[in-house]
Amino acid sequence: MMRKVLLKIYMVWVLLVFSIFMLLLLPLIVLPILISTHIGMGTFYGLKIWAWIFSKLNFIPYEISGRENIKKGQSYIYTCNHTSFLDAPGIALGIPTQFRPLAKKELLKIPVFGLIIRVVTIIVDRSSQESRKKSLKVLKGILSNNISILIFPEGTQNRTKEPLQPFFSGAFRTAIETGTPIMPMVVINAGKLMPPGTMSIKPGKIKVVFGEAIDCSGHTMTQVNELKDHTFEVMSKLLEDNKF
């Protein structure tokens, strides 16, 4: 009984930290990217500050490893698993450069956070093929400006017992068409601390692990499935080798 009460108090505390510091840092997060992509990194510094505060005040440390695999000045297509809302702070802390995530339109409904989603991400309506095509076109334009993108190839939070859900092909088609290397990354333990589809949350450590970049320059469009399967295997191994 006492444990349940403490977890409810903790949940309220987490929501307060999330909301208050998101509001306080809102100008720093929103304004740079609205002014110009040349100073857009200011937005991501703002997100990193928010994520650091969120981590420290909520006793959810994020351990980052493999960041040495990310080359300065190189844009990537980051492919990441997705198990929890707690993935977001770890991603913000882990990726060292400016990037644009592909995000589902449902996130726009979250107060304050929805505004940041609208400004920072590329919105896609998963139920609309036209929306998916439009978002991928925008992502290609971002890559042409040497800015990285982030895609959850599973499409949504993983609610299964499997480490990864089957991947969609969009990230891998884009990688081949643009010749952009894929940077596989995984977030570990976030789903256990805050299961998808729930408001239940508890403190604990989360790991963010980057693998080695996957060169896509020699691939053709006939090799989309091959690239997708290879990335799936790499991310599966990262999850298995770093689980705790």
LOLUM-133592 format. One record per residue (C-alpha): residue in three letters; x, y negated, z negated. Coordinates in nm, 2 decimals. Layout:
BEGIN
+-----+--------+--------+--------+
: res :      X :      Y :      Z :
+-----+--------+--------+--------+
: ala :      X :      Y :      Z :
...
+-----+--------+--------+--------+
END
This chain:
BEGIN
+-----+--------+--------+--------+
: res :      X :      Y :      Z :
+-----+--------+--------+--------+
: met :   0.00 :   0.00 :   0.00 :
: met :   0.28 :  -0.24 :  -0.10 :
: arg :   0.47 :  -0.16 :   0.22 :
: lys :   0.17 :  -0.25 :   0.43 :
: val :   0.12 :  -0.58 :   0.25 :
: leu :   0.49 :  -0.67 :   0.30 :
: leu :   0.48 :  -0.58 :   0.67 :
: lys :   0.17 :  -0.80 :   0.72 :
: ile :   0.35 :  -1.09 :   0.54 :
: tyr :   0.65 :  -1.02 :   0.76 :
: met :   0.44 :  -1.03 :   1.07 :
: val :   0.30 :  -1.37 :   0.98 :
: trp :   0.65 :  -1.49 :   0.91 :
: val :   0.77 :  -1.37 :   1.26 :
: leu :   0.48 :  -1.55 :   1.43 :
: leu :   0.55 :  -1.87 :   1.24 :
: val :   0.92 :  -1.86 :   1.34 :
: phe :   0.83 :  -1.77 :   1.70 :
: ser :   0.58 :  -2.06 :   1.73 :
: ile :   0.75 :  -2.34 :   1.52 :
: phe :   1.09 :  -2.31 :   1.68 :
: met :   0.94 :  -2.27 :   2.03 :
: leu :   0.76 :  -2.59 :   1.98 :
: leu :   1.06 :  -2.77 :   1.84 :
: leu :   1.29 :  -2.66 :   2.13 :
: leu :   1.02 :  -2.70 :   2.40 :
: pro :   1.17 :  -3.02 :   2.55 :
: leu :   1.52 :  -2.87 :   2.57 :
: ile :   1.38 :  -2.55 :   2.73 :
: val :   1.14 :  -2.71 :   2.98 :
: leu :   1.29 :  -3.04 :   3.09 :
: pro :   1.63 :  -2.94 :   3.24 :
: ile :   1.48 :  -2.69 :   3.48 :
: leu :   1.20 :  -2.93 :   3.58 :
: ile :   1.46 :  -3.21 :   3.66 :
: ser :   1.70 :  -3.00 :   3.87 :
: thr :   1.83 :  -2.65 :   3.92 :
: his :   2.18 :  -2.80 :   3.89 :
: ile :   2.11 :  -2.86 :   3.52 :
: gly :   1.88 :  -2.57 :   3.48 :
: met :   2.13 :  -2.39 :   3.26 :
: gly :   2.03 :  -2.63 :   2.99 :
: thr :   1.69 :  -2.45 :   2.98 :
: phe :   1.87 :  -2.12 :   2.92 :
: tyr :   2.09 :  -2.27 :   2.65 :
: gly :   1.76 :  -2.38 :   2.49 :
: leu :   1.63 :  -2.03 :   2.51 :
: lys :   1.95 :  -1.89 :   2.37 :
: ile :   1.92 :  -2.12 :   2.07 :
: trp :   1.56 :  -2.02 :   2.01 :
: ala :   1.65 :  -1.64 :   2.05 :
: trp :   1.94 :  -1.68 :   1.80 :
: ile :   1.72 :  -1.85 :   1.54 :
: phe :   1.45 :  -1.59 :   1.60 :
: ser :   1.70 :  -1.31 :   1.54 :
: lys :   1.86 :  -1.46 :   1.23 :
: leu :   1.54 :  -1.57 :   1.05 :
: asn :   1.36 :  -1.24 :   1.12 :
: phe :   1.64 :  -1.01 :   1.04 :
: ile :   1.65 :  -0.86 :   1.39 :
: pro :   2.01 :  -0.86 :   1.49 :
: tyr :   2.09 :  -0.81 :   1.87 :
: glu :   2.41 :  -0.63 :   1.95 :
: ile :   2.53 :  -0.71 :   2.30 :
: ser :   2.77 :  -0.48 :   2.49 :
: gly :   2.90 :  -0.45 :   2.84 :
: arg :   2.89 :  -0.82 :   2.92 :
: glu :   3.24 :  -0.80 :   3.05 :
: asn :   3.09 :  -0.63 :   3.36 :
: ile :   2.93 :  -0.96 :   3.46 :
: lys :   3.15 :  -1.17 :   3.69 :
: lys :   3.14 :  -1.55 :   3.65 :
: gly :   3.00 :  -1.71 :   3.96 :
: gln :   2.83 :  -1.40 :   4.09 :
: ser :   2.45 :  -1.37 :   4.12 :
: tyr :   2.29 :  -1.04 :   4.03 :
: ile :   1.95 :  -0.87 :   4.04 :
: tyr :   1.93 :  -0.77 :   3.67 :
: thr :   1.71 :  -0.45 :   3.63 :
: cys :   1.60 :  -0.39 :   3.28 :
: asn :   1.37 :  -0.15 :   3.09 :
: his :   1.07 :  -0.30 :   2.91 :
: thr :   0.93 :  -0.16 :   2.59 :
: ser :   0.84 :  -0.46 :   2.37 :
: phe :   0.80 :  -0.84 :   2.34 :
: leu :   1.12 :  -0.81 :   2.13 :
: asp :   1.31 :  -0.75 :   2.46 :
: ala :   1.29 :  -1.12 :   2.55 :
: pro :   1.52 :  -1.27 :   2.28 :
: gly :   1.78 :  -1.00 :   2.35 :
: ile :   1.77 :  -1.07 :   2.73 :
: ala :   1.81 :  -1.44 :   2.66 :
: leu :   2.11 :  -1.38 :   2.43 :
: gly :   2.26 :  -1.12 :   2.66 :
: ile :   2.26 :  -1.27 :   3.01 :
: pro :   2.53 :  -1.54 :   3.02 :
: thr :   2.42 :  -1.73 :   3.33 :
: gln :   2.12 :  -1.90 :   3.47 :
: phe :   1.85 :  -1.65 :   3.59 :
: arg :   1.48 :  -1.64 :   3.68 :
: pro :   1.27 :  -1.35 :   3.56 :
: leu :   0.97 :  -1.20 :   3.75 :
: ala :   0.68 :  -1.22 :   3.51 :
: lys :   0.32 :  -1.10 :   3.51 :
: lys :   0.05 :  -1.37 :   3.52 :
: glu :  -0.11 :  -1.24 :   3.19 :
: leu :   0.18 :  -1.40 :   2.99 :
: leu :   0.05 :  -1.75 :   3.09 :
: lys :  -0.23 :  -1.70 :   2.83 :
: ile :   0.01 :  -1.71 :   2.54 :
: pro :   0.00 :  -2.05 :   2.37 :
: val :   0.33 :  -2.26 :   2.42 :
: phe :   0.51 :  -1.95 :   2.54 :
: gly :   0.28 :  -1.95 :   2.85 :
: leu :   0.41 :  -2.30 :   2.94 :
: ile :   0.77 :  -2.18 :   2.93 :
: ile :   0.68 :  -1.88 :   3.14 :
: arg :   0.52 :  -2.10 :   3.40 :
: val :   0.83 :  -2.32 :   3.42 :
: val :   1.11 :  -2.06 :   3.38 :
: thr :   0.98 :  -1.75 :   3.56 :
: ile :   0.84 :  -1.65 :   3.89 :
: ile :   0.47 :  -1.54 :   3.83 :
: val :   0.33 :  -1.24 :   4.01 :
: asp :  -0.03 :  -1.11 :   4.01 :
: arg :   0.04 :  -0.73 :   4.02 :
: ser :  -0.31 :  -0.66 :   4.15 :
: ser :  -0.25 :  -0.88 :   4.46 :
: gln :  -0.03 :  -0.75 :   4.74 :
: glu :  -0.01 :  -1.11 :   4.88 :
: ser :   0.11 :  -1.24 :   4.54 :
: arg :   0.38 :  -0.97 :   4.52 :
: lys :   0.50 :  -1.06 :   4.87 :
: lys :   0.50 :  -1.43 :   4.79 :
: ser :   0.69 :  -1.38 :   4.46 :
: leu :   0.96 :  -1.17 :   4.64 :
: lys :   1.00 :  -1.44 :   4.90 :
: val :   1.06 :  -1.70 :   4.62 :
: leu :   1.31 :  -1.46 :   4.45 :
: lys :   1.51 :  -1.44 :   4.77 :
: gly :   1.53 :  -1.82 :   4.79 :
: ile :   1.66 :  -1.83 :   4.43 :
: leu :   1.93 :  -1.57 :   4.51 :
: ser :   2.03 :  -1.78 :   4.81 :
: asn :   2.11 :  -2.06 :   4.56 :
: asn :   2.35 :  -1.83 :   4.37 :
: ile :   2.11 :  -1.79 :   4.08 :
: ser :   2.04 :  -1.45 :   3.94 :
: ile :   1.70 :  -1.29 :   3.90 :
: leu :   1.56 :  -1.04 :   3.64 :
: ile :   1.31 :  -0.77 :   3.74 :
: phe :   1.15 :  -0.50 :   3.52 :
: pro :   1.14 :  -0.22 :   3.78 :
: glu :   0.89 :  -0.02 :   3.57 :
: gly :   0.64 :  -0.30 :   3.64 :
: thr :   0.51 :  -0.32 :   3.28 :
: gln :   0.59 :  -0.22 :   2.92 :
: asn :   0.66 :   0.15 :   2.88 :
: arg :   0.38 :   0.30 :   2.68 :
: thr :   0.49 :   0.66 :   2.75 :
: lys :   0.71 :   0.90 :   2.56 :
: glu :   0.96 :   0.90 :   2.85 :
: pro :   1.27 :   0.68 :   2.82 :
: leu :   1.18 :   0.52 :   3.16 :
: gln :   0.87 :   0.50 :   3.38 :
: pro :   0.90 :   0.55 :   3.76 :
: phe :   1.05 :   0.24 :   3.93 :
: phe :   0.88 :   0.03 :   4.19 :
: ser :   1.08 :  -0.05 :   4.50 :
: gly :   1.07 :  -0.44 :   4.51 :
: ala :   1.40 :  -0.50 :   4.33 :
: phe :   1.59 :  -0.26 :   4.55 :
: arg :   1.44 :  -0.39 :   4.88 :
: thr :   1.54 :  -0.74 :   4.77 :
: ala :   1.89 :  -0.62 :   4.68 :
: ile :   1.95 :  -0.46 :   5.02 :
: glu :   1.79 :  -0.74 :   5.21 :
: thr :   2.01 :  -1.01 :   5.04 :
: gly :   2.32 :  -0.80 :   4.97 :
: thr :   2.30 :  -0.89 :   4.60 :
: pro :   2.45 :  -0.64 :   4.35 :
: ile :   2.23 :  -0.48 :   4.09 :
: met :   2.33 :  -0.53 :   3.73 :
: pro :   2.16 :  -0.24 :   3.53 :
: met :   2.08 :  -0.33 :   3.17 :
: val :   1.88 :  -0.17 :   2.89 :
: val :   1.73 :  -0.28 :   2.56 :
: ile :   1.73 :  -0.02 :   2.29 :
: asn :   1.51 :   0.02 :   1.98 :
: ala :   1.29 :  -0.28 :   2.05 :
: gly :   0.99 :  -0.05 :   2.12 :
: lys :   1.03 :   0.12 :   1.78 :
: leu :   1.04 :  -0.21 :   1.59 :
: met :   0.74 :  -0.36 :   1.78 :
: pro :   0.55 :  -0.10 :   1.98 :
: pro :   0.40 :  -0.22 :   2.31 :
: gly :   0.04 :  -0.33 :   2.29 :
: thr :   0.05 :  -0.39 :   1.91 :
: met :   0.11 :  -0.67 :   1.66 :
: ser :   0.29 :  -0.43 :   1.43 :
: ile :   0.65 :  -0.54 :   1.38 :
: lys :   0.94 :  -0.46 :   1.14 :
: pro :   1.30 :  -0.58 :   1.11 :
: gly :   1.59 :  -0.38 :   1.25 :
: lys :   1.88 :  -0.38 :   1.50 :
: ile :   1.83 :  -0.39 :   1.87 :
: lys :   2.10 :  -0.32 :   2.13 :
: val :   2.13 :  -0.48 :   2.47 :
: val :   2.37 :  -0.29 :   2.70 :
: phe :   2.50 :  -0.39 :   3.05 :
: gly :   2.63 :  -0.12 :   3.29 :
: glu :   2.86 :  -0.17 :   3.58 :
: ala :   2.73 :  -0.36 :   3.88 :
: ile :   2.59 :  -0.15 :   4.17 :
: asp :   2.71 :  -0.27 :   4.51 :
: cys :   2.43 :  -0.29 :   4.76 :
: ser :   2.61 :  -0.46 :   5.05 :
: gly :   2.66 :  -0.13 :   5.25 :
: his :   2.30 :  -0.01 :   5.21 :
: thr :   2.03 :  -0.02 :   5.48 :
: met :   1.65 :  -0.03 :   5.43 :
: thr :   1.63 :   0.34 :   5.48 :
: gln :   1.83 :   0.38 :   5.16 :
: val :   1.58 :   0.20 :   4.93 :
: asn :   1.47 :   0.52 :   4.75 :
: glu :   1.83 :   0.64 :   4.72 :
: leu :   1.93 :   0.31 :   4.55 :
: lys :   1.62 :   0.31 :   4.33 :
: asp :   1.70 :   0.67 :   4.22 :
: his :   2.06 :   0.59 :   4.15 :
: thr :   1.97 :   0.28 :   3.94 :
: phe :   1.72 :   0.49 :   3.75 :
: glu :   1.99 :   0.75 :   3.67 :
: val :   2.24 :   0.48 :   3.56 :
: met :   1.99 :   0.32 :   3.33 :
: ser :   1.88 :   0.66 :   3.19 :
: lys :   2.24 :   0.73 :   3.11 :
: leu :   2.29 :   0.39 :   2.94 :
: leu :   1.98 :   0.47 :   2.72 :
: glu :   2.10 :   0.81 :   2.64 :
: asp :   2.46 :   0.71 :   2.56 :
: asn :   2.36 :   0.42 :   2.34 :
: lys :   2.06 :   0.55 :   2.15 :
: phe :   2.06 :   0.53 :   1.77 :
+-----+--------+--------+--------+
END
